[in-house]
Amino acid sequence: MKHKAQEFLKHPLIYGSSIVVIGGLVANFINFLFNLFMSRNLIVSDYGTLASIVSLIGFPTLILTALTPLVVSFAGEYFVKGQLAQIRGLYLKVLKFLFALGILVFLSFIFFLPSISSFFHINNRLILLLADFMIFLAFMGILNLALLQAKLAFGYQLFLSLLGAVVKLILGILLVFAGFSVTGAVWAMAISGFVLYIFSFYPIKFIFDKKLISDSIINTKELFKYGVPSALTLLGLTSFISSDVVLVKHFFNPHTAGIYAGLSLLGKVIFYITAPIMGVMFPLIVQKHGKNENFNNTFILSLLLVLIPSIMITAVYFLFPSFSILFFLKKSEYLIMVPYLGFFGIFMSLYCLLHITASFYLSIKKTSVYIPIILGAVMQIILITFYHQTFNEIIVISIIITFLLVLGLLLYYPHAAKKRF
């Protein structure tokens, strides 16, 4: 029994997920301390400026994550076969694209700097230039992080997360106490991002070896053939948990829209807790697929690791809705959403199953999964546009569409997973 428990804990999915979850929790706590310190030591207007900068940087970063499945999928198979030259070739090809795109965004940001300054009410141009630098850094850094994921370097990813968070916190405290206020806080973010980028090269330093010459040219057409459907799949998945909030904001008054936003936030707790499973499963199955190994157990275990906590949290939302709302949101005015919380938990649980199932199909290069995902996302928008009298209508629409998609993708699984085992 003890031996089986040890084997279970050593399973790459369990081990990798544990590292990502624990590391993420610690890093997020340190980031929380950074925000807590800034909220207490900056004047309200300066803290608002800092929050705007974080949002400004975050948006292009979300777009860049669409490249991660592309890099992980191809690099994962190259790592399995020991084809370091191919990885170097892939890295240089994608880097050229990201560098060109990053420069374009960087220069566009500078060109529109007066408009951005006016829109966010930030007169300090240095802060905006630092934000521009961090966005460019994100374009460069996403490739390194994707390679680390493909390499299954979960421990080093944990190290980077902690390093960036600690450097940002320490520098932020020192610079704010030195009198640099919000500029010091933004400098701390920029420097920590640069430090993280430099350290991210260590496990993949072989890409600088010019002796590695690929025996075949990296097919750009093949990259686009995988990358575009992959990006569309992630776009559709993101739409499922953002379009409803946007449409409610449009159709309802600000107070009611705020209540729904709180409901959505509580629902996303399920996603945040299960998301590391998806991040670990993807490169594992990519490598198993590349080795022509059986990946059924890994996928089934991933589904269970997502399903079990999702059911548990949803059950808590049904049994203790008032406690859950007050625990997370603190304000009693949110208690109006008590009747909806459990059902929203069902929607988010189905969404998490949909997300991991779609990720599985991308990991074995069944990219046509984007078609039902996009159609489902569009259907959700259309139906909510016509039927939005109550929260119940909106939630039921989301539940039905995600359920049908999950059911369809799981029914297709036996056919899609046919391998030469």
FIFIGU-8218 format. One record per residue (C-alpha): residue in three letters; x, y, z. Coordinates in pm, 1 decimal. Example, Ala and Ser with C-alpha at 12.3 -4.5 7.8 and 13.67 -1.06 7.14 Angstrom:
# FIFIGU-8218
+------+----------+----------+----------+
: code :       px :       py :       pz :
+------+----------+----------+----------+
:  ALA :   1230.0 :   -450.0 :    780.0 :
:  SER :   1367.0 :   -106.0 :    714.0 :
+------+----------+----------+----------+
***
This chain:
# FIFIGU-8218
+------+----------+----------+----------+
: code :       px :       py :       pz :
+------+----------+----------+----------+
:  MET :      0.0 :      0.0 :      0.0 :
:  LYS :    281.5 :    235.1 :     96.3 :
:  HIS :    469.9 :    142.8 :   -222.5 :
:  LYS :    164.3 :    220.6 :   -438.3 :
:  ALA :    120.0 :    554.8 :   -263.8 :
:  GLN :    484.4 :    642.6 :   -333.9 :
:  GLU :    446.3 :    544.5 :   -699.6 :
:  PHE :    131.6 :    757.8 :   -725.9 :
:  LEU :    307.9 :   1060.1 :   -576.8 :
:  LYS :    604.1 :   1010.8 :   -812.6 :
:  HIS :    382.1 :   1004.7 :  -1121.2 :
:  PRO :    501.2 :   1289.8 :  -1348.7 :
:  LEU :    152.1 :   1441.0 :  -1358.3 :
:  ILE :    114.0 :   1437.3 :   -977.8 :
:  TYR :    472.7 :   1547.3 :   -913.3 :
:  GLY :    468.1 :   1819.4 :  -1178.5 :
:  SER :    125.1 :   1948.1 :  -1077.1 :
:  SER :    228.8 :   1957.7 :   -710.6 :
:  ILE :    535.5 :   2165.1 :   -792.6 :
:  VAL :    336.6 :   2404.3 :  -1011.2 :
:  VAL :     55.1 :   2438.9 :   -753.5 :
:  ILE :    282.8 :   2484.3 :   -451.3 :
:  GLY :    519.0 :   2713.2 :   -638.5 :
:  GLY :    229.3 :   2912.9 :   -777.4 :
:  LEU :     74.5 :   2954.3 :   -433.5 :
:  VAL :    402.6 :   3072.4 :   -278.1 :
:  ALA :    481.9 :   3305.9 :   -569.4 :
:  ASN :    127.1 :   3444.6 :   -567.3 :
:  PHE :    153.4 :   3503.5 :   -191.5 :
:  ILE :    476.6 :   3699.6 :   -241.6 :
:  ASN :    309.7 :   3896.8 :   -521.8 :
:  PHE :     20.7 :   3959.1 :   -282.3 :
:  LEU :    268.1 :   4097.5 :    -27.0 :
:  PHE :    403.6 :   4330.1 :   -297.9 :
:  ASN :     53.8 :   4461.1 :   -373.4 :
:  LEU :    -30.2 :   4484.2 :     -3.0 :
:  PHE :    284.9 :   4687.0 :     63.6 :
:  MET :    216.6 :   4918.4 :   -230.0 :
:  SER :   -148.3 :   4969.3 :   -132.6 :
:  ARG :    -36.0 :   5078.5 :    214.4 :
:  ASN :    266.1 :   5289.0 :    119.8 :
:  LEU :    153.2 :   5461.1 :   -200.0 :
:  ILE :   -112.1 :   5730.4 :   -209.6 :
:  VAL :   -440.8 :   5611.7 :   -360.4 :
:  SER :   -384.6 :   5780.2 :   -698.2 :
:  ASP :    -36.3 :   5627.7 :   -729.5 :
:  TYR :   -164.8 :   5282.3 :   -642.2 :
:  GLY :   -431.6 :   5327.9 :   -909.6 :
:  THR :   -154.3 :   5412.6 :  -1156.4 :
:  LEU :     31.8 :   5094.5 :  -1059.0 :
:  ALA :   -283.4 :   4887.1 :  -1110.9 :
:  SER :   -329.7 :   5044.0 :  -1455.9 :
:  ILE :     27.7 :   4956.3 :  -1552.3 :
:  VAL :    -26.1 :   4594.2 :  -1444.1 :
:  SER :   -340.2 :   4575.2 :  -1660.1 :
:  LEU :   -162.4 :   4740.2 :  -1953.3 :
:  ILE :    115.1 :   4480.6 :  -1939.6 :
:  GLY :   -119.5 :   4189.6 :  -1878.6 :
:  PHE :   -328.8 :   4219.8 :  -2194.6 :
:  PRO :    -56.0 :   4146.7 :  -2455.0 :
:  THR :     79.1 :   3874.9 :  -2223.7 :
:  LEU :   -253.1 :   3692.6 :  -2248.8 :
:  ILE :   -235.2 :   3708.5 :  -2628.2 :
:  LEU :    119.2 :   3567.4 :  -2622.5 :
:  THR :     10.4 :   3259.0 :  -2428.1 :
:  ALA :   -150.4 :   3138.7 :  -2752.0 :
:  LEU :    202.4 :   3064.1 :  -2875.9 :
:  THR :    279.7 :   2831.7 :  -2585.3 :
:  PRO :     98.5 :   2520.9 :  -2718.9 :
:  LEU :    273.5 :   2565.5 :  -3054.6 :
:  VAL :    623.1 :   2573.2 :  -2903.4 :
:  VAL :    553.5 :   2302.5 :  -2644.7 :
:  SER :    403.9 :   2069.3 :  -2903.0 :
:  PHE :    694.1 :   2083.6 :  -3147.8 :
:  ALA :    977.3 :   2126.2 :  -2896.0 :
:  GLY :    837.0 :   1848.0 :  -2674.9 :
:  GLU :    869.9 :   1595.7 :  -2954.7 :
:  TYR :   1219.6 :   1722.3 :  -3040.0 :
:  PHE :   1327.5 :   1681.8 :  -2675.9 :
:  VAL :   1196.7 :   1324.4 :  -2678.0 :
:  LYS :   1405.1 :   1242.1 :  -2985.7 :
:  GLY :   1710.0 :   1431.3 :  -2858.5 :
:  GLN :   1698.3 :   1662.5 :  -3160.5 :
:  LEU :   1859.3 :   1967.6 :  -3001.4 :
:  ALA :   1945.5 :   2110.9 :  -3342.7 :
:  GLN :   1577.0 :   2105.8 :  -3435.6 :
:  ILE :   1489.5 :   2281.7 :  -3109.9 :
:  ARG :   1750.2 :   2547.8 :  -3183.2 :
:  GLY :   1608.2 :   2590.2 :  -3532.7 :
:  LEU :   1253.8 :   2619.1 :  -3396.8 :
:  TYR :   1368.4 :   2865.9 :  -3131.2 :
:  LEU :   1544.3 :   3094.3 :  -3380.4 :
:  LYS :   1251.9 :   3089.2 :  -3623.9 :
:  VAL :    992.0 :   3174.3 :  -3358.8 :
:  LEU :   1227.8 :   3426.4 :  -3196.9 :
:  LYS :   1260.0 :   3620.3 :  -3522.9 :
:  PHE :    881.0 :   3642.0 :  -3547.3 :
:  LEU :    842.3 :   3746.6 :  -3182.4 :
:  PHE :   1124.0 :   3999.9 :  -3207.3 :
:  ALA :    972.8 :   4161.0 :  -3517.6 :
:  LEU :    626.5 :   4166.1 :  -3360.0 :
:  GLY :    768.2 :   4292.2 :  -3030.4 :
:  ILE :    953.2 :   4577.7 :  -3202.3 :
:  LEU :    635.2 :   4670.5 :  -3390.1 :
:  VAL :    435.0 :   4681.3 :  -3066.6 :
:  PHE :    717.9 :   4868.2 :  -2888.7 :
:  LEU :    735.0 :   5140.7 :  -3154.6 :
:  SER :    353.8 :   5161.4 :  -3182.9 :
:  PHE :    335.8 :   5210.6 :  -2807.5 :
:  ILE :    580.0 :   5500.8 :  -2830.9 :
:  PHE :    389.1 :   5650.4 :  -3124.0 :
:  PHE :     60.7 :   5638.0 :  -2930.2 :
:  LEU :    223.8 :   5736.3 :  -2600.4 :
:  PRO :     33.7 :   6068.4 :  -2572.1 :
:  SER :   -300.3 :   5892.2 :  -2625.9 :
:  ILE :   -212.2 :   5615.4 :  -2378.3 :
:  SER :   -102.2 :   5877.3 :  -2126.5 :
:  SER :   -431.3 :   6061.6 :  -2167.9 :
:  PHE :   -648.2 :   5747.6 :  -2153.2 :
:  PHE :   -490.2 :   5617.0 :  -1832.4 :
:  HIS :   -434.0 :   5965.1 :  -1686.7 :
:  ILE :    -64.1 :   5891.6 :  -1636.2 :
:  ASN :    154.6 :   6198.1 :  -1689.5 :
:  ASN :    479.2 :   6026.2 :  -1594.2 :
:  ARG :    615.4 :   5916.8 :  -1931.6 :
:  LEU :    900.8 :   5717.7 :  -1771.5 :
:  ILE :    648.1 :   5481.2 :  -1613.9 :
:  LEU :    482.3 :   5424.3 :  -1951.0 :
:  LEU :    819.6 :   5364.3 :  -2119.9 :
:  LEU :    900.3 :   5104.6 :  -1852.0 :
:  ALA :    564.9 :   4941.8 :  -1922.8 :
:  ASP :    653.9 :   4938.5 :  -2293.6 :
:  PHE :    986.2 :   4770.8 :  -2209.8 :
:  MET :    809.8 :   4505.1 :  -1999.9 :
:  ILE :    567.3 :   4428.5 :  -2283.1 :
:  PHE :    861.8 :   4382.4 :  -2521.0 :
:  LEU :   1029.6 :   4163.3 :  -2259.1 :
:  ALA :    714.8 :   3951.4 :  -2243.1 :
:  PHE :    737.2 :   3893.1 :  -2620.4 :
:  MET :   1094.7 :   3769.2 :  -2577.2 :
:  GLY :   1042.9 :   3572.8 :  -2256.7 :
:  ILE :    735.7 :   3366.8 :  -2347.9 :
:  LEU :    947.7 :   3152.7 :  -2582.0 :
:  ASN :   1194.5 :   3056.6 :  -2308.0 :
:  LEU :    915.6 :   2966.4 :  -2066.4 :
:  ALA :    746.3 :   2751.8 :  -2330.6 :
:  LEU :   1072.1 :   2562.5 :  -2390.1 :
:  LEU :   1107.2 :   2500.1 :  -2015.8 :
:  GLN :    754.2 :   2357.7 :  -2014.6 :
:  ALA :    834.4 :   2135.7 :  -2313.8 :
:  LYS :   1150.3 :   2018.8 :  -2134.0 :
:  LEU :    937.4 :   1927.2 :  -1827.5 :
:  ALA :   1161.0 :   2155.0 :  -1619.0 :
:  PHE :    888.3 :   2212.5 :  -1359.0 :
:  GLY :   1135.1 :   2260.1 :  -1074.5 :
:  TYR :   1318.9 :   2534.6 :  -1260.5 :
:  GLN :    988.8 :   2700.6 :  -1351.2 :
:  LEU :    913.9 :   2708.7 :   -976.8 :
:  PHE :   1256.0 :   2866.5 :   -913.8 :
:  LEU :   1191.1 :   3137.4 :  -1174.0 :
:  SER :    847.2 :   3219.4 :  -1032.5 :
:  LEU :    989.4 :   3258.0 :   -683.3 :
:  LEU :   1295.5 :   3450.9 :   -803.7 :
:  GLY :   1086.8 :   3704.7 :   -995.4 :
:  ALA :    843.9 :   3752.7 :   -706.2 :
:  VAL :   1117.6 :   3793.3 :   -443.1 :
:  VAL :   1326.6 :   4036.0 :   -650.6 :
:  LYS :   1017.5 :   4246.0 :   -724.2 :
:  LEU :    913.2 :   4257.4 :   -358.6 :
:  ILE :   1258.0 :   4345.8 :   -219.3 :
:  LEU :   1335.1 :   4606.4 :   -485.6 :
:  GLY :    985.9 :   4751.9 :   -457.5 :
:  ILE :   1017.6 :   4799.9 :    -83.3 :
:  LEU :   1367.5 :   4951.6 :   -111.9 :
:  LEU :   1279.4 :   5191.3 :   -394.2 :
:  VAL :    953.7 :   5310.1 :   -238.6 :
:  PHE :   1124.5 :   5369.0 :     97.0 :
:  ALA :   1396.4 :   5556.0 :    -95.1 :
:  GLY :   1129.2 :   5800.1 :   -210.3 :
:  PHE :   1073.0 :   5685.6 :   -570.7 :
:  SER :    703.9 :   5615.6 :   -504.9 :
:  VAL :    512.2 :   5449.8 :   -791.0 :
:  THR :    808.1 :   5493.9 :  -1029.3 :
:  GLY :   1014.2 :   5278.8 :   -793.9 :
:  ALA :    742.7 :   5012.3 :   -789.2 :
:  VAL :    736.0 :   4999.1 :  -1170.2 :
:  TRP :   1117.2 :   4990.9 :  -1182.8 :
:  ALA :   1104.1 :   4689.5 :   -946.5 :
:  MET :    864.5 :   4511.8 :  -1183.2 :
:  ALA :   1082.9 :   4586.5 :  -1486.0 :
:  ILE :   1408.2 :   4476.5 :  -1321.1 :
:  SER :   1255.4 :   4155.8 :  -1180.7 :
:  GLY :   1119.5 :   4072.7 :  -1526.4 :
:  PHE :   1462.5 :   4125.2 :  -1681.4 :
:  VAL :   1633.0 :   3910.8 :  -1413.5 :
:  LEU :   1378.4 :   3633.8 :  -1472.1 :
:  TYR :   1440.7 :   3652.3 :  -1848.0 :
:  ILE :   1819.4 :   3622.1 :  -1806.3 :
:  PHE :   1794.3 :   3324.6 :  -1569.1 :
:  SER :   1544.4 :   3148.5 :  -1796.4 :
:  PHE :   1824.8 :   3078.5 :  -2045.0 :
:  TYR :   2023.3 :   2847.2 :  -1815.9 :
:  PRO :   1841.5 :   2514.9 :  -1883.0 :
:  ILE :   1819.3 :   2591.0 :  -2255.9 :
:  LYS :   2166.7 :   2738.4 :  -2306.7 :
:  PHE :   2231.1 :   2482.0 :  -2581.0 :
:  ILE :   2038.2 :   2708.4 :  -2821.0 :
:  PHE :   2352.6 :   2927.1 :  -2837.4 :
:  ASP :   2561.0 :   2636.3 :  -2966.5 :
:  LYS :   2628.1 :   2722.5 :  -3330.4 :
:  LYS :   2761.0 :   2371.8 :  -3387.5 :
:  LEU :   2402.0 :   2247.2 :  -3371.3 :
:  ILE :   2292.7 :   2249.3 :  -3733.3 :
:  SER :   1946.1 :   2118.0 :  -3807.6 :
:  ASP :   1939.3 :   1834.7 :  -4059.9 :
:  SER :   1605.4 :   1960.1 :  -4188.6 :
:  ILE :   1447.9 :   2300.6 :  -4230.8 :
:  ILE :   1177.0 :   2398.7 :  -3982.1 :
:  ASN :    865.1 :   2419.8 :  -4196.3 :
:  THR :    701.1 :   2758.7 :  -4143.0 :
:  LYS :    383.8 :   2634.7 :  -4310.8 :
:  GLU :    366.1 :   2348.2 :  -4061.6 :
:  LEU :    408.4 :   2589.4 :  -3771.2 :
:  PHE :    122.4 :   2805.1 :  -3895.1 :
:  LYS :    -86.7 :   2496.4 :  -3967.1 :
:  TYR :    -65.0 :   2408.5 :  -3599.0 :
:  GLY :    -31.9 :   2755.7 :  -3448.2 :
:  VAL :   -340.3 :   2920.3 :  -3599.6 :
:  PRO :   -592.8 :   2650.5 :  -3492.7 :
:  SER :   -422.1 :   2634.4 :  -3153.3 :
:  ALA :   -459.9 :   3010.5 :  -3106.2 :
:  LEU :   -825.0 :   2993.5 :  -3219.1 :
:  THR :   -891.2 :   2713.4 :  -2969.0 :
:  LEU :   -748.3 :   2920.6 :  -2681.7 :
:  LEU :   -941.7 :   3224.5 :  -2804.5 :
:  GLY :  -1266.1 :   3025.4 :  -2797.9 :
:  LEU :  -1192.7 :   2884.3 :  -2452.1 :
:  THR :  -1115.5 :   3231.4 :  -2317.6 :
:  SER :  -1437.2 :   3362.0 :  -2469.6 :
:  PHE :  -1645.8 :   3116.5 :  -2265.6 :
:  ILE :  -1547.2 :   3281.5 :  -1935.1 :
:  SER :  -1523.2 :   3642.0 :  -2053.2 :
:  SER :  -1801.5 :   3701.6 :  -2307.6 :
:  ASP :  -2073.4 :   3641.2 :  -2048.8 :
:  VAL :  -1922.1 :   3907.4 :  -1819.5 :
:  VAL :  -1892.3 :   4157.7 :  -2105.9 :
:  LEU :  -2249.7 :   4095.3 :  -2225.4 :
:  VAL :  -2390.3 :   4127.9 :  -1873.0 :
:  LYS :  -2200.0 :   4454.9 :  -1841.1 :
:  HIS :  -2371.1 :   4568.2 :  -2163.1 :
:  PHE :  -2726.6 :   4451.6 :  -2092.1 :
:  PHE :  -2755.9 :   4511.8 :  -1715.9 :
:  ASN :  -2712.5 :   4816.5 :  -1493.8 :
:  PRO :  -2366.1 :   4871.5 :  -1336.3 :
:  HIS :  -2465.5 :   4735.6 :   -994.2 :
:  THR :  -2613.8 :   4413.0 :  -1132.9 :
:  ALA :  -2315.3 :   4371.9 :  -1365.9 :
:  GLY :  -2089.4 :   4406.9 :  -1062.6 :
:  ILE :  -2280.1 :   4127.2 :   -886.8 :
:  TYR :  -2234.0 :   3899.0 :  -1188.1 :
:  ALA :  -1863.6 :   3986.9 :  -1201.9 :
:  GLY :  -1836.2 :   3872.5 :   -839.8 :
:  LEU :  -2021.3 :   3551.9 :   -928.1 :
:  SER :  -1778.8 :   3492.9 :  -1214.6 :
:  LEU :  -1481.6 :   3555.3 :   -985.5 :
:  LEU :  -1595.9 :   3288.6 :   -739.2 :
:  GLY :  -1657.2 :   3047.2 :  -1024.3 :
:  LYS :  -1305.9 :   3101.6 :  -1155.1 :
:  VAL :  -1164.6 :   2978.9 :   -824.0 :
:  ILE :  -1235.2 :   2629.4 :   -963.3 :
:  PHE :  -1037.5 :   2710.8 :  -1277.8 :
:  TYR :   -740.7 :   2862.9 :  -1092.0 :
:  ILE :   -710.5 :   2554.3 :   -870.1 :
:  THR :   -728.0 :   2303.2 :  -1156.5 :
:  ALA :   -532.6 :   2501.8 :  -1419.5 :
:  PRO :   -189.4 :   2364.5 :  -1313.3 :
:  ILE :   -309.1 :   2013.8 :  -1405.3 :
:  MET :   -363.8 :   2132.1 :  -1761.6 :
:  GLY :    -22.7 :   2299.7 :  -1778.5 :
:  VAL :    153.7 :   1981.7 :  -1667.3 :
:  MET :    -55.4 :   1735.7 :  -1870.0 :
:  PHE :      7.9 :   1907.8 :  -2204.3 :
:  PRO :    388.4 :   1857.6 :  -2230.0 :
:  LEU :    363.8 :   1508.5 :  -2075.9 :
:  ILE :    123.6 :   1387.9 :  -2345.5 :
:  VAL :    321.0 :   1569.5 :  -2616.1 :
:  GLN :    625.8 :   1364.3 :  -2517.9 :
:  LYS :    431.3 :   1038.1 :  -2486.7 :
:  HIS :    273.6 :   1103.9 :  -2825.8 :
:  GLY :    616.9 :   1172.5 :  -2971.1 :
:  LYS :    747.7 :    842.4 :  -2830.0 :
:  ASN :    436.9 :    658.1 :  -2952.1 :
:  GLU :    363.4 :    558.5 :  -2590.1 :
:  ASN :     23.4 :    497.6 :  -2433.8 :
:  PHE :   -107.4 :    825.1 :  -2292.3 :
:  ASN :   -455.4 :    702.8 :  -2190.0 :
:  ASN :   -372.7 :    677.3 :  -1819.6 :
:  THR :   -221.0 :   1025.2 :  -1814.7 :
:  PHE :   -528.0 :   1179.2 :  -1976.4 :
:  ILE :   -775.2 :    988.7 :  -1757.7 :
:  LEU :   -579.4 :   1080.9 :  -1444.0 :
:  SER :   -578.7 :   1445.3 :  -1558.5 :
:  LEU :   -956.4 :   1438.2 :  -1599.6 :
:  LEU :   -997.5 :   1294.4 :  -1249.5 :
:  LEU :   -760.1 :   1549.5 :  -1095.6 :
:  VAL :   -970.4 :   1825.2 :  -1253.8 :
:  LEU :  -1309.7 :   1666.4 :  -1186.7 :
:  ILE :  -1264.1 :   1580.5 :   -816.5 :
:  PRO :  -1171.7 :   1929.7 :   -684.8 :
:  SER :  -1428.2 :   2084.9 :   -920.8 :
:  ILE :  -1705.3 :   1869.6 :   -771.8 :
:  MET :  -1585.5 :   1939.9 :   -416.7 :
:  ILE :  -1580.6 :   2318.1 :   -461.4 :
:  THR :  -1915.9 :   2315.5 :   -641.4 :
:  ALA :  -2063.2 :   2112.1 :   -354.3 :
:  VAL :  -1935.5 :   2374.9 :   -109.0 :
:  TYR :  -2097.5 :   2645.2 :   -321.7 :
:  PHE :  -2430.8 :   2459.1 :   -307.6 :
:  LEU :  -2413.1 :   2378.6 :     65.2 :
:  PHE :  -2252.3 :   2697.3 :    197.8 :
:  PRO :  -2315.8 :   2973.6 :    -57.8 :
:  SER :  -2338.1 :   3260.4 :    192.6 :
:  PHE :  -2015.7 :   3158.3 :    366.2 :
:  SER :  -1835.8 :   3122.8 :     31.0 :
:  ILE :  -1949.4 :   3464.3 :    -88.4 :
:  LEU :  -1855.8 :   3644.5 :    232.5 :
:  PHE :  -1524.5 :   3458.4 :    257.6 :
:  PHE :  -1408.5 :   3574.9 :    -85.6 :
:  LEU :  -1595.5 :   3899.9 :   -145.0 :
:  LYS :  -1650.1 :   4020.5 :    214.2 :
:  LYS :  -1948.3 :   4245.3 :    126.2 :
:  SER :  -2303.5 :   4139.6 :    217.7 :
:  GLU :  -2451.3 :   4303.6 :    -92.8 :
:  TYR :  -2311.3 :   4011.4 :   -294.2 :
:  LEU :  -2538.7 :   3770.0 :   -104.4 :
:  ILE :  -2803.3 :   3833.1 :   -369.2 :
:  MET :  -2618.0 :   3580.6 :   -584.2 :
:  VAL :  -2668.0 :   3293.2 :   -335.1 :
:  PRO :  -2924.9 :   3111.8 :   -560.3 :
:  TYR :  -2686.9 :   3116.5 :   -856.8 :
:  LEU :  -2350.9 :   3023.3 :   -704.7 :
:  GLY :  -2384.5 :   2644.3 :   -711.7 :
:  PHE :  -2508.5 :   2641.1 :  -1071.2 :
:  PHE :  -2226.1 :   2870.2 :  -1177.6 :
:  GLY :  -1993.5 :   2618.1 :  -1013.5 :
:  ILE :  -2141.5 :   2350.4 :  -1241.9 :
:  PHE :  -2069.3 :   2569.8 :  -1544.5 :
:  MET :  -1708.3 :   2628.0 :  -1436.4 :
:  SER :  -1655.8 :   2257.7 :  -1362.2 :
:  LEU :  -1774.3 :   2171.2 :  -1713.0 :
:  TYR :  -1556.5 :   2448.4 :  -1852.8 :
:  CYS :  -1249.0 :   2305.6 :  -1678.8 :
:  LEU :  -1325.0 :   1962.1 :  -1825.9 :
:  LEU :  -1368.2 :   2125.3 :  -2166.7 :
:  HIS :  -1040.1 :   2311.9 :  -2130.1 :
:  ILE :   -834.0 :   2006.3 :  -2039.6 :
:  THR :  -1000.1 :   1792.7 :  -2307.9 :
:  ALA :   -932.4 :   2055.4 :  -2574.7 :
:  SER :   -572.0 :   2082.5 :  -2449.0 :
:  PHE :   -539.9 :   1706.2 :  -2484.0 :
:  TYR :   -647.6 :   1717.8 :  -2849.2 :
:  LEU :   -396.6 :   1995.9 :  -2916.8 :
:  SER :   -122.3 :   1790.0 :  -2748.9 :
:  ILE :   -176.6 :   1505.2 :  -2998.3 :
:  LYS :   -209.2 :   1756.8 :  -3284.6 :
:  LYS :   -581.4 :   1707.6 :  -3344.2 :
:  THR :   -609.2 :   2079.3 :  -3420.1 :
:  SER :   -956.8 :   2057.0 :  -3573.8 :
:  VAL :  -1082.3 :   2079.7 :  -3214.2 :
:  TYR :  -1089.7 :   2455.3 :  -3271.7 :
:  ILE :  -1401.3 :   2418.5 :  -3490.5 :
:  PRO :  -1648.6 :   2300.6 :  -3220.0 :
:  ILE :  -1483.0 :   2527.8 :  -2961.0 :
:  ILE :  -1523.7 :   2840.6 :  -3174.7 :
:  LEU :  -1877.2 :   2742.5 :  -3280.0 :
:  GLY :  -1970.7 :   2686.3 :  -2915.6 :
:  ALA :  -1824.0 :   3020.7 :  -2809.7 :
:  VAL :  -2011.7 :   3203.1 :  -3087.3 :
:  MET :  -2333.1 :   3019.7 :  -2996.7 :
:  GLN :  -2294.8 :   3125.4 :  -2633.7 :
:  ILE :  -2265.6 :   3490.5 :  -2738.9 :
:  ILE :  -2565.3 :   3469.6 :  -2973.5 :
:  LEU :  -2793.2 :   3296.6 :  -2721.7 :
:  ILE :  -2700.9 :   3530.3 :  -2435.0 :
:  THR :  -2764.3 :   3826.0 :  -2667.3 :
:  PHE :  -3122.1 :   3704.5 :  -2718.6 :
:  TYR :  -3188.2 :   3547.0 :  -2376.5 :
:  HIS :  -3055.1 :   3750.3 :  -2085.8 :
:  GLN :  -3354.5 :   3842.6 :  -1871.2 :
:  THR :  -3208.7 :   3672.2 :  -1563.2 :
:  PHE :  -2877.6 :   3527.4 :  -1443.6 :
:  ASN :  -3040.1 :   3184.5 :  -1463.1 :
:  GLU :  -3086.3 :   3213.0 :  -1839.1 :
:  ILE :  -2724.1 :   3312.2 :  -1891.1 :
:  ILE :  -2586.2 :   3035.6 :  -1667.4 :
:  VAL :  -2810.7 :   2765.6 :  -1817.5 :
:  ILE :  -2700.5 :   2863.2 :  -2170.0 :
:  SER :  -2334.9 :   2832.5 :  -2065.8 :
:  ILE :  -2395.4 :   2498.7 :  -1889.6 :
:  ILE :  -2575.5 :   2341.4 :  -2188.0 :
:  ILE :  -2314.4 :   2449.0 :  -2444.9 :
:  THR :  -2012.4 :   2339.5 :  -2238.4 :
:  PHE :  -2182.4 :   2010.0 :  -2146.6 :
:  LEU :  -2253.2 :   1927.4 :  -2511.7 :
:  LEU :  -1896.7 :   2014.7 :  -2610.8 :
:  VAL :  -1743.8 :   1803.7 :  -2332.2 :
:  LEU :  -1973.5 :   1513.1 :  -2417.4 :
:  GLY :  -1892.3 :   1533.8 :  -2788.4 :
:  LEU :  -1515.4 :   1557.6 :  -2736.3 :
:  LEU :  -1512.0 :   1267.3 :  -2489.0 :
:  LEU :  -1720.8 :   1049.7 :  -2721.2 :
:  TYR :  -1468.1 :   1121.9 :  -2996.7 :
:  TYR :  -1176.6 :   1030.4 :  -2766.4 :
:  PRO :  -1158.7 :    652.9 :  -2845.4 :
:  HIS :  -1124.3 :    733.2 :  -3215.1 :
:  ALA :   -879.2 :   1021.3 :  -3168.5 :
:  ALA :   -657.2 :    826.7 :  -2927.5 :
:  LYS :   -601.2 :    529.3 :  -3157.3 :
:  LYS :   -227.0 :    480.9 :  -3151.3 :
:  ARG :     24.7 :    217.9 :  -3254.5 :
:  PHE :     65.8 :     91.8 :  -2898.7 :
+------+----------+----------+----------+
***
